[in-house]
Amino acid sequence: MTTAPPFSKVLVANRGEIAVRVIRACRELGVRTVAVYSEADRHSPHVLLADEAVCLGPAEPEASYLNIGRLVDAACGAGAEAVHPGYGFLAENPEFARACEEAGLVFVGPPSHVIAALGDKDRARRLAERLGIPTVPGHPAADDDTLERAARALGFPVVLKAAAGGGGRGMRVVTGPERFRETLASARREVKAAFGDDAVLLEKYLDRPRHVEVQIVADRYGTVVHLGERDCSVQRRHQKIVEESPSPAVDPHLRRRLGEAALRLAREAGYVNAGTVEFLLDREGRFYFLEANTRLQVEHPVTELVAGVDLVHLQLQVAAGRRLSLRQEDVVWRGHAVEARVYAEDPERGFAPSPGRILLLREPHLPGVRVDSGVQEGQEVPVHYDPILSKVVAWAPDRPTAVARLAHALQEYVLLGPRTNLGFLLDLVTHPAFLAGEVSTQFVEDQLAAWQAPDPPPEAVALAAALLAQEPRGPAPVASARAPDPWERLAGARLP
């Protein structure tokens, strides 16, 4: 029996690999899609892949992907029934969800009041405390004077974090009072640019914890399930770069306790749709509630591969008012999955963003390997947005084989033009501490702080030059909203 599509048309309010990911999921369900793009993304794959595309305006995020009015107008003008926010940008903005609701659009995520309750880290912390879930000592978002007094009272080091968003944006560790005000001002500027809100909160800094999160999915009829945990401890500058499921540090007993805490929080908040409850594990194995992410996560593929689900499909079905067919007793975890995020950044310049034209792109196609990509050959990587290009994900029946497959895939990945972190990722996933599963959020700083890119062997340089000489040098094709067959025009096709 064929199930009717959950919607006839969905607008995807995002860009890059997550937009491609959502558009493909919609295609599988028989749902037409509307892409949005800025002038900088006119030739991006997500624009070409969608059934329709609407230009939002200039490249600056405030004028395009962060402009609520333009996004809602685009959805209504295109006749979309629903809006999928992806992650980043406005995905955790309750005003955006509310604007969609008021315009008669279905927001593919939690209701606006739930986003306000859980998406705001201060309110989420208070909810966790009320439920008896351990939390990291801290202070809610406040003015500069109040936060400085709170930092002195807690004792340094402390962590500054965005109150209204995630992804490590604006996160700063402050080791002493001397540079507190300067660091706070820098954090406020970054989170304002990323999320349109400069609210910053404060937490006590835990020494070398693990970062573990639990994936939840809930429908509007009271069914809530968790799909296990992901380990996101491998971070650089508080940005996740390698994630895996299950966590090497979590045994079945701890998995049950983490899942129960996540479900309790979700039920109390009236959660609907997909989300993530994040925790820190200290060296003694004690866990602390960190925050709740009211959206799809960048690292969702590792859960999909281990739990055997499609989270975007579930999101769309739940948003359409359908019941979850999944129960907790139905969830079975099989094997191990590891994901690495490929960024356009220059390791030799402190991993600074590296925009520019992609001259040659060869993504790996190997057994047990999935690549979620948002770029194509000939495309300009803009400077205005997060520099993530793709995610490489490997699955295998056990962790050592999954890690080996990921390393092989990173070796096979070729991108010429912008500098990338591919060499860094390869050294990371083959490091003895990572192979042993003995990492913390300080792993990169402890083990790879002095990392330098090796010189490529002469034969690799010669091969790259030969391949490049054979490639057509024209610009990327202009995306068309009415391309007769986008699959034929998209050569080899990231998604946090």
C-alpha positions as a Python dict, from the first residue, in 0.01 Angstrom:
ca = {
    (1, 'M'): (0, 0, 0),
    (2, 'T'): (135, 340, -101),
    (3, 'T'): (137, 604, 173),
    (4, 'A'): (31, 953, 66),
    (5, 'P'): (305, 1220, 84),
    (6, 'P'): (300, 1413, 411),
    (7, 'F'): (288, 1744, 221),
    (8, 'S'): (252, 1850, -139),
    (9, 'K'): (527, 2115, -123),
    (10, 'V'): (793, 2212, 136),
    (11, 'L'): (1020, 2516, 140),
    (12, 'V'): (1371, 2441, 269),
    (13, 'A'): (1489, 2748, 460),
    (14, 'N'): (1860, 2673, 444),
    (15, 'R'): (2155, 2614, 214),
    (16, 'G'): (2442, 2374, 150),
    (17, 'E'): (2447, 2009, 242),
    (18, 'I'): (2152, 2017, 479),
    (19, 'A'): (1933, 2173, 212),
    (20, 'V'): (2040, 1898, -31),
    (21, 'R'): (1974, 1637, 238),
    (22, 'V'): (1620, 1761, 306),
    (23, 'I'): (1535, 1805, -61),
    (24, 'R'): (1636, 1446, -137),
    (25, 'A'): (1433, 1315, 156),
    (26, 'C'): (1132, 1507, 27),
    (27, 'R'): (1183, 1365, -320),
    (28, 'E'): (1177, 1011, -177),
    (29, 'L'): (841, 1086, -13),
    (30, 'G'): (691, 1242, -325),
    (31, 'V'): (703, 1597, -186),
    (32, 'R'): (786, 1890, -415),
    (33, 'T'): (1046, 2133, -282),
    (34, 'V'): (1125, 2504, -293),
    (35, 'A'): (1485, 2611, -242),
    (36, 'V'): (1587, 2956, -125),
    (37, 'Y'): (1921, 3114, -201),
    (38, 'S'): (2122, 3431, -171),
    (39, 'E'): (2303, 3591, -461),
    (40, 'A'): (2620, 3415, -344),
    (41, 'D'): (2449, 3075, -374),
    (42, 'R'): (2283, 3120, -712),
    (43, 'H'): (2474, 2824, -863),
    (44, 'S'): (2469, 2595, -558),
    (45, 'P'): (2352, 2231, -586),
    (46, 'H'): (2053, 2275, -355),
    (47, 'V'): (1913, 2537, -593),
    (48, 'L'): (1947, 2309, -892),
    (49, 'L'): (1810, 2005, -714),
    (50, 'A'): (1483, 2159, -590),
    (51, 'D'): (1167, 2178, -801),
    (52, 'E'): (1154, 2556, -757),
    (53, 'A'): (1393, 2821, -627),
    (54, 'V'): (1346, 3172, -486),
    (55, 'C'): (1620, 3432, -448),
    (56, 'L'): (1611, 3596, -106),
    (57, 'G'): (1851, 3879, -180),
    (58, 'P'): (2214, 3977, -112),
    (59, 'A'): (2475, 3743, 30),
    (60, 'E'): (2472, 3884, 382),
    (61, 'P'): (2281, 3644, 611),
    (62, 'E'): (2069, 3923, 762),
    (63, 'A'): (1937, 4003, 416),
    (64, 'S'): (1876, 3644, 312),
    (65, 'Y'): (1884, 3330, 529),
    (66, 'L'): (1816, 3522, 852),
    (67, 'N'): (1540, 3737, 706),
    (68, 'I'): (1217, 3594, 850),
    (69, 'G'): (986, 3810, 642),
    (70, 'R'): (1145, 3715, 312),
    (71, 'L'): (1145, 3345, 398),
    (72, 'V'): (777, 3345, 495),
    (73, 'D'): (685, 3546, 186),
    (74, 'A'): (879, 3301, -31),
    (75, 'A'): (698, 3004, 119),
    (76, 'C'): (355, 3161, 83),
    (77, 'G'): (429, 3288, -265),
    (78, 'A'): (538, 2944, -382),
    (79, 'G'): (233, 2774, -234),
    (80, 'A'): (433, 2566, 13),
    (81, 'E'): (247, 2396, 295),
    (82, 'A'): (545, 2357, 526),
    (83, 'V'): (890, 2499, 600),
    (84, 'H'): (1191, 2286, 699),
    (85, 'P'): (1456, 2503, 871),
    (86, 'G'): (1748, 2259, 854),
    (87, 'Y'): (2001, 2356, 1121),
    (88, 'G'): (2181, 2680, 1197),
    (89, 'F'): (2042, 3014, 1080),
    (90, 'L'): (1681, 3034, 1209),
    (91, 'A'): (1630, 2666, 1295),
    (92, 'E'): (1610, 2738, 1670),
    (93, 'N'): (1450, 3080, 1646),
    (94, 'P'): (1102, 3078, 1805),
    (95, 'E'): (1008, 3398, 1619),
    (96, 'F'): (1061, 3220, 1288),
    (97, 'A'): (853, 2922, 1395),
    (98, 'R'): (582, 3159, 1520),
    (99, 'A'): (585, 3357, 1194),
    (100, 'C'): (537, 3034, 1000),
    (101, 'E'): (251, 2929, 1227),
    (102, 'E'): (80, 3268, 1192),
    (103, 'A'): (112, 3251, 814),
    (104, 'G'): (-60, 2911, 806),
    (105, 'L'): (262, 2724, 733),
    (106, 'V'): (365, 2405, 912),
    (107, 'F'): (704, 2447, 1077),
    (108, 'V'): (895, 2118, 1053),
    (109, 'G'): (1016, 2121, 1410),
    (110, 'P'): (880, 2182, 1758),
    (111, 'P'): (607, 2443, 1820),
    (112, 'S'): (737, 2794, 1878),
    (113, 'H'): (666, 2782, 2253),
    (114, 'V'): (871, 2462, 2289),
    (115, 'I'): (1162, 2618, 2099),
    (116, 'A'): (1140, 2916, 2335),
    (117, 'A'): (1143, 2686, 2637),
    (118, 'L'): (1419, 2446, 2530),
    (119, 'G'): (1607, 2638, 2262),
    (120, 'D'): (1691, 2900, 2522),
    (121, 'K'): (1970, 2744, 2730),
    (122, 'D'): (1872, 2930, 3046),
    (123, 'R'): (1513, 2806, 3043),
    (124, 'A'): (1623, 2455, 2949),
    (125, 'R'): (1864, 2447, 3242),
    (126, 'R'): (1593, 2553, 3485),
    (127, 'L'): (1364, 2282, 3349),
    (128, 'A'): (1635, 2017, 3391),
    (129, 'E'): (1703, 2130, 3746),
    (130, 'R'): (1333, 2108, 3829),
    (131, 'L'): (1333, 1748, 3700),
    (132, 'G'): (1632, 1656, 3910),
    (133, 'I'): (1870, 1618, 3614),
    (134, 'P'): (2225, 1726, 3709),
    (135, 'T'): (2341, 2051, 3545),
    (136, 'V'): (2675, 2227, 3514),
    (137, 'P'): (2696, 2521, 3760),
    (138, 'G'): (2647, 2852, 3583),
    (139, 'H'): (2457, 3178, 3544),
    (140, 'P'): (2181, 3267, 3297),
    (141, 'A'): (2218, 3529, 3025),
    (142, 'A'): (2258, 3877, 3172),
    (143, 'D'): (2434, 4209, 3124),
    (144, 'D'): (2812, 4235, 3123),
    (145, 'D'): (2849, 4349, 3485),
    (146, 'T'): (2632, 4066, 3618),
    (147, 'L'): (2813, 3801, 3415),
    (148, 'E'): (3152, 3928, 3528),
    (149, 'R'): (3048, 3912, 3895),
    (150, 'A'): (2908, 3561, 3838),
    (151, 'A'): (3233, 3447, 3676),
    (152, 'R'): (3436, 3568, 3974),
    (153, 'A'): (3195, 3394, 4213),
    (154, 'L'): (3209, 3062, 4019),
    (155, 'G'): (3584, 3081, 3982),
    (156, 'F'): (3782, 3067, 3658),
    (157, 'P'): (3798, 2905, 3410),
    (158, 'V'): (3444, 2961, 3283),
    (159, 'V'): (3269, 2913, 2948),
    (160, 'L'): (3065, 3176, 2762),
    (161, 'K'): (2791, 3034, 2538),
    (162, 'A'): (2516, 3162, 2311),
    (163, 'A'): (2180, 3149, 2486),
    (164, 'A'): (1979, 3123, 2164),
    (165, 'G'): (2180, 2892, 1939),
    (166, 'G'): (2432, 2612, 1918),
    (167, 'G'): (2700, 2471, 1695),
    (168, 'G'): (2977, 2616, 1912),
    (169, 'R'): (2914, 2964, 1774),
    (170, 'G'): (3023, 3228, 2024),
    (171, 'M'): (3161, 2975, 2273),
    (172, 'R'): (3465, 3104, 2459),
    (173, 'V'): (3671, 2970, 2748),
    (174, 'V'): (3792, 3245, 2982),
    (175, 'T'): (4080, 3143, 3206),
    (176, 'G'): (4101, 3459, 3417),
    (177, 'P'): (3939, 3797, 3484),
    (178, 'E'): (4187, 4002, 3283),
    (179, 'R'): (4028, 3948, 2941),
    (180, 'F'): (3675, 3866, 3048),
    (181, 'R'): (3511, 4182, 2909),
    (182, 'E'): (3700, 4163, 2580),
    (183, 'T'): (3612, 3796, 2534),
    (184, 'L'): (3248, 3856, 2625),
    (185, 'A'): (3222, 4135, 2366),
    (186, 'S'): (3368, 3903, 2102),
    (187, 'A'): (3124, 3627, 2193),
    (188, 'R'): (2828, 3867, 2173),
    (189, 'R'): (2930, 3985, 1826),
    (190, 'E'): (2958, 3631, 1693),
    (191, 'V'): (2625, 3506, 1828),
    (192, 'K'): (2448, 3820, 1710),
    (193, 'A'): (2573, 3759, 1358),
    (194, 'A'): (2489, 3388, 1370),
    (195, 'F'): (2150, 3391, 1543),
    (196, 'G'): (2029, 3751, 1551),
    (197, 'D'): (2048, 3756, 1933),
    (198, 'D'): (2353, 3855, 2140),
    (199, 'A'): (2241, 3692, 2468),
    (200, 'V'): (2528, 3502, 2632),
    (201, 'L'): (2524, 3277, 2941),
    (202, 'L'): (2797, 3152, 3168),
    (203, 'E'): (2898, 2804, 3287),
    (204, 'K'): (3176, 2660, 3499),
    (205, 'Y'): (3440, 2499, 3280),
    (206, 'L'): (3475, 2122, 3328),
    (207, 'D'): (3823, 1981, 3270),
    (208, 'R'): (3840, 1734, 2981),
    (209, 'P'): (3483, 1600, 2979),
    (210, 'R'): (3324, 1397, 2702),
    (211, 'H'): (3037, 1551, 2504),
    (212, 'V'): (2756, 1300, 2457),
    (213, 'E'): (2410, 1370, 2317),
    (214, 'V'): (2087, 1171, 2290),
    (215, 'Q'): (1864, 1182, 1980),
    (216, 'I'): (1491, 1203, 2052),
    (217, 'V'): (1182, 1197, 1829),
    (218, 'A'): (828, 1274, 1949),
    (219, 'D'): (486, 1300, 1790),
    (220, 'R'): (198, 1520, 1903),
    (221, 'Y'): (14, 1226, 2060),
    (222, 'G'): (258, 1172, 2346),
    (223, 'T'): (489, 909, 2196),
    (224, 'V'): (855, 994, 2262),
    (225, 'V'): (1148, 767, 2181),
    (226, 'H'): (1524, 805, 2199),
    (227, 'L'): (1753, 662, 1934),
    (228, 'G'): (2068, 626, 2143),
    (229, 'E'): (2365, 851, 2195),
    (230, 'R'): (2631, 1014, 1985),
    (231, 'D'): (2979, 1103, 2107),
    (232, 'C'): (3077, 1453, 1991),
    (233, 'S'): (3387, 1498, 2205),
    (234, 'V'): (3626, 1561, 1915),
    (235, 'Q'): (3602, 1937, 1877),
    (236, 'R'): (3820, 2223, 1763),
    (237, 'R'): (3745, 2563, 1911),
    (238, 'H'): (3423, 2415, 2053),
    (239, 'Q'): (3303, 2313, 1706),
    (240, 'K'): (3235, 1944, 1657),
    (241, 'I'): (3442, 1793, 1377),
    (242, 'V'): (3415, 1414, 1428),
    (243, 'E'): (3114, 1236, 1578),
    (244, 'E'): (3027, 872, 1633),
    (245, 'S'): (2751, 642, 1752),
    (246, 'P'): (2747, 467, 1988),
    (247, 'S'): (2985, 641, 2229),
    (248, 'P'): (3290, 435, 2332),
    (249, 'A'): (3238, 570, 2687),
    (250, 'V'): (2873, 464, 2729),
    (251, 'D'): (2774, 119, 2848),
    (252, 'P'): (2415, -15, 2840),
    (253, 'H'): (2345, 102, 3197),
    (254, 'L'): (2459, 458, 3128),
    (255, 'R'): (2276, 457, 2793),
    (256, 'R'): (1954, 374, 2973),
    (257, 'R'): (2006, 654, 3229),
    (258, 'L'): (2091, 911, 2962),
    (259, 'G'): (1792, 806, 2753),
    (260, 'E'): (1557, 825, 3050),
    (261, 'A'): (1680, 1178, 3136),
    (262, 'A'): (1634, 1291, 2775),
    (263, 'L'): (1283, 1143, 2753),
    (264, 'R'): (1183, 1298, 3086),
    (265, 'L'): (1294, 1642, 2968),
    (266, 'A'): (1117, 1603, 2633),
    (267, 'R'): (788, 1490, 2788),
    (268, 'E'): (788, 1771, 3045),
    (269, 'A'): (848, 2029, 2771),
    (270, 'G'): (575, 1886, 2546),
    (271, 'Y'): (833, 1817, 2278),
    (272, 'V'): (726, 1738, 1921),
    (273, 'N'): (948, 1638, 1625),
    (274, 'A'): (1320, 1555, 1625),
    (275, 'G'): (1563, 1703, 1875),
    (276, 'T'): (1873, 1638, 2079),
    (277, 'V'): (1947, 1651, 2451),
    (278, 'E'): (2316, 1710, 2518),
    (279, 'F'): (2523, 1608, 2820),
    (280, 'L'): (2878, 1629, 2950),
    (281, 'L'): (3041, 1322, 3107),
    (282, 'D'): (3313, 1391, 3363),
    (283, 'R'): (3610, 1166, 3428),
    (284, 'E'): (3418, 971, 3690),
    (285, 'G'): (3136, 892, 3446),
    (286, 'R'): (2886, 1138, 3599),
    (287, 'F'): (2666, 1316, 3347),
    (288, 'Y'): (2542, 1675, 3344),
    (289, 'F'): (2269, 1827, 3129),
    (290, 'L'): (2424, 2075, 2887),
    (291, 'E'): (2150, 2196, 2653),
    (292, 'A'): (1870, 2089, 2421),
    (293, 'N'): (1885, 2141, 2047),
    (294, 'T'): (1536, 2184, 1903),
    (295, 'R'): (1632, 2086, 1550),
    (296, 'L'): (1807, 1829, 1337),
    (297, 'Q'): (2178, 1802, 1417),
    (298, 'V'): (2466, 1813, 1171),
    (299, 'E'): (2574, 1472, 1300),
    (300, 'H'): (2235, 1303, 1254),
    (301, 'P'): (2363, 1054, 989),
    (302, 'V'): (2554, 844, 1244),
    (303, 'T'): (2230, 783, 1433),
    (304, 'E'): (2045, 703, 1110),
    (305, 'L'): (2301, 441, 1013),
    (306, 'V'): (2313, 272, 1354),
    (307, 'A'): (1941, 293, 1442),
    (308, 'G'): (1819, 221, 1088),
    (309, 'V'): (1591, 525, 1054),
    (310, 'D'): (1559, 831, 831),
    (311, 'L'): (1526, 1127, 1066),
    (312, 'V'): (1411, 1371, 798),
    (313, 'H'): (1135, 1131, 693),
    (314, 'L'): (1029, 1107, 1057),
    (315, 'Q'): (1036, 1486, 1092),
    (316, 'L'): (808, 1533, 793),
    (317, 'Q'): (567, 1260, 900),
    (318, 'V'): (537, 1402, 1252),
    (319, 'A'): (498, 1757, 1120),
    (320, 'A'): (210, 1636, 903),
    (321, 'G'): (29, 1518, 1216),
    (322, 'R'): (96, 1148, 1178),
    (323, 'R'): (174, 914, 1464),
    (324, 'L'): (519, 770, 1515),
    (325, 'S'): (518, 407, 1409),
    (326, 'L'): (831, 359, 1618),
    (327, 'R'): (821, 255, 1985),
    (328, 'Q'): (1113, 241, 2225),
    (329, 'E'): (1112, -138, 2223),
    (330, 'D'): (1143, -128, 1843),
    (331, 'V'): (1473, 61, 1849),
    (332, 'V'): (1769, -169, 1781),
    (333, 'W'): (2122, -39, 1742),
    (334, 'R'): (2344, -220, 1493),
    (335, 'G'): (2714, -164, 1432),
    (336, 'H'): (2907, 160, 1458),
    (337, 'A'): (2913, 483, 1255),
    (338, 'V'): (3168, 767, 1245),
    (339, 'E'): (3134, 1105, 1075),
    (340, 'A'): (3394, 1368, 980),
    (341, 'R'): (3307, 1722, 872),
    (342, 'V'): (3497, 1854, 571),
    (343, 'Y'): (3555, 2229, 587),
    (344, 'A'): (3691, 2486, 344),
    (345, 'E'): (3956, 2616, 582),
    (346, 'D'): (4331, 2669, 572),
    (347, 'P'): (4519, 2465, 834),
    (348, 'E'): (4832, 2671, 774),
    (349, 'R'): (4651, 2992, 868),
    (350, 'G'): (4496, 2875, 1192),
    (351, 'F'): (4212, 2700, 1008),
    (352, 'A'): (4081, 3031, 876),
    (353, 'P'): (3794, 3002, 623),
    (354, 'S'): (3921, 2941, 271),
    (355, 'P'): (3667, 3061, 13),
    (356, 'G'): (3716, 3026, -361),
    (357, 'R'): (3626, 2823, -667),
    (358, 'I'): (3625, 2444, -648),
    (359, 'L'): (3845, 2349, -942),
    (360, 'L'): (3829, 1971, -901),
    (361, 'L'): (3606, 1755, -679),
    (362, 'R'): (3617, 1377, -640),
    (363, 'E'): (3415, 1255, -342),
    (364, 'P'): (3470, 896, -220),
    (365, 'H'): (3235, 620, -332),
    (366, 'L'): (3322, 321, -115),
    (367, 'P'): (3136, 35, 57),
    (368, 'G'): (2986, 145, 386),
    (369, 'V'): (3054, 514, 318),
    (370, 'R'): (2799, 793, 284),
    (371, 'V'): (2882, 1149, 175),
    (372, 'D'): (2634, 1427, 248),
    (373, 'S'): (2756, 1703, 18),
    (374, 'G'): (2644, 2057, -61),
    (375, 'V'): (2897, 2156, -325),
    (376, 'Q'): (2990, 2076, -682),
    (377, 'E'): (3283, 2128, -913),
    (378, 'G'): (3309, 2482, -1051),
    (379, 'Q'): (3116, 2632, -761),
    (380, 'E'): (3239, 2933, -564),
    (381, 'V'): (3257, 2868, -189),
    (382, 'P'): (3140, 3200, -40),
    (383, 'V'): (3298, 3371, 259),
    (384, 'H'): (2965, 3469, 416),
    (385, 'Y'): (2860, 3138, 573),
    (386, 'D'): (2984, 2842, 774),
    (387, 'P'): (3266, 2684, 566),
    (388, 'I'): (3140, 2325, 590),
    (389, 'L'): (3144, 2153, 250),
    (390, 'S'): (3037, 1798, 324),
    (391, 'K'): (3021, 1519, 579),
    (392, 'V'): (3186, 1181, 526),
    (393, 'V'): (3018, 903, 724),
    (394, 'A'): (3131, 541, 756),
    (395, 'W'): (2938, 244, 899),
    (396, 'A'): (3060, -103, 986),
    (397, 'P'): (2964, -386, 1222),
    (398, 'D'): (3230, -270, 1472),
    (399, 'R'): (3414, 51, 1562),
    (400, 'P'): (3764, -40, 1435),
    (401, 'T'): (3628, -125, 1090),
    (402, 'A'): (3411, 187, 1077),
    (403, 'V'): (3708, 408, 1165),
    (404, 'A'): (3927, 233, 907),
    (405, 'R'): (3659, 287, 642),
    (406, 'L'): (3639, 656, 732),
    (407, 'A'): (4017, 692, 705),
    (408, 'H'): (4010, 523, 363),
    (409, 'A'): (3732, 757, 247),
    (410, 'L'): (3924, 1065, 360),
    (411, 'Q'): (4228, 942, 166),
    (412, 'E'): (4012, 903, -146),
    (413, 'Y'): (3853, 1250, -115),
    (414, 'V'): (4002, 1500, -362),
    (415, 'L'): (3921, 1872, -366),
    (416, 'L'): (4133, 2133, -542),
    (417, 'G'): (4074, 2506, -506),
    (418, 'P'): (3990, 2613, -152),
    (419, 'R'): (4213, 2470, 120),
    (420, 'T'): (4045, 2202, 331),
    (421, 'N'): (4091, 2018, 659),
    (422, 'L'): (4107, 1674, 493),
    (423, 'G'): (4467, 1606, 597),
    (424, 'F'): (4392, 1714, 952),
    (425, 'L'): (4088, 1485, 969),
    (426, 'L'): (4291, 1190, 844),
    (427, 'D'): (4562, 1242, 1106),
    (428, 'L'): (4292, 1281, 1370),
    (429, 'V'): (4102, 958, 1300),
    (430, 'T'): (4426, 758, 1279),
    (431, 'H'): (4567, 901, 1605),
    (432, 'P'): (4629, 629, 1868),
    (433, 'A'): (4412, 804, 2129),
    (434, 'F'): (4119, 827, 1888),
    (435, 'L'): (4164, 467, 1776),
    (436, 'A'): (4146, 365, 2143),
    (437, 'G'): (3833, 575, 2199),
    (438, 'E'): (4013, 776, 2467),
    (439, 'V'): (3921, 1134, 2381),
    (440, 'S'): (3771, 1439, 2550),
    (441, 'T'): (3664, 1784, 2438),
    (442, 'Q'): (4032, 1882, 2485),
    (443, 'F'): (4165, 1603, 2261),
    (444, 'V'): (4258, 1829, 1969),
    (445, 'E'): (4425, 2087, 2192),
    (446, 'D'): (4609, 1816, 2385),
    (447, 'Q'): (4725, 1603, 2094),
    (448, 'L'): (4705, 1802, 1770),
    (449, 'A'): (4758, 2165, 1868),
    (450, 'A'): (5091, 2176, 1682),
    (451, 'W'): (4956, 1995, 1374),
    (452, 'Q'): (5101, 2105, 1040),
    (453, 'A'): (4996, 2003, 693),
    (454, 'P'): (5252, 1771, 534),
    (455, 'D'): (5389, 1850, 192),
    (456, 'P'): (5207, 1646, -76),
    (457, 'P'): (5420, 1386, -254),
    (458, 'P'): (5542, 1498, -600),
    (459, 'E'): (5336, 1230, -777),
    (460, 'A'): (5017, 1365, -614),
    (461, 'V'): (5095, 1716, -736),
    (462, 'A'): (5162, 1588, -1088),
    (463, 'L'): (4840, 1385, -1089),
    (464, 'A'): (4635, 1682, -967),
    (465, 'A'): (4784, 1905, -1235),
    (466, 'A'): (4709, 1647, -1504),
    (467, 'L'): (4350, 1602, -1390),
    (468, 'L'): (4299, 1975, -1366),
    (469, 'A'): (4432, 2031, -1715),
    (470, 'Q'): (4163, 1798, -1852),
    (471, 'E'): (3874, 1971, -1677),
    (472, 'P'): (3652, 2231, -1846),
    (473, 'R'): (3709, 2571, -1690),
    (474, 'G'): (3375, 2739, -1745),
    (475, 'P'): (3153, 2859, -1463),
    (476, 'A'): (2901, 2634, -1298),
    (477, 'P'): (2575, 2602, -1492),
    (478, 'V'): (2305, 2847, -1402),
    (479, 'A'): (2049, 2677, -1180),
    (480, 'S'): (1704, 2647, -1322),
    (481, 'A'): (1386, 2602, -1122),
    (482, 'R'): (1244, 2406, -1412),
    (483, 'A'): (1535, 2182, -1505),
    (484, 'P'): (1379, 1880, -1680),
    (485, 'D'): (1600, 1630, -1497),
    (486, 'P'): (1817, 1773, -1217),
    (487, 'W'): (1985, 1435, -1160),
    (488, 'E'): (2144, 1449, -1505),
    (489, 'R'): (2279, 1799, -1446),
    (490, 'L'): (2415, 1746, -1096),
    (491, 'A'): (2760, 1588, -1120),
    (492, 'G'): (2834, 1366, -827),
    (493, 'A'): (2653, 1467, -547),
    (494, 'R'): (2715, 1758, 231),
    (495, 'L'): (2540, 1792, 691),
    (496, 'P'): (2593, 2053, 1131),
}
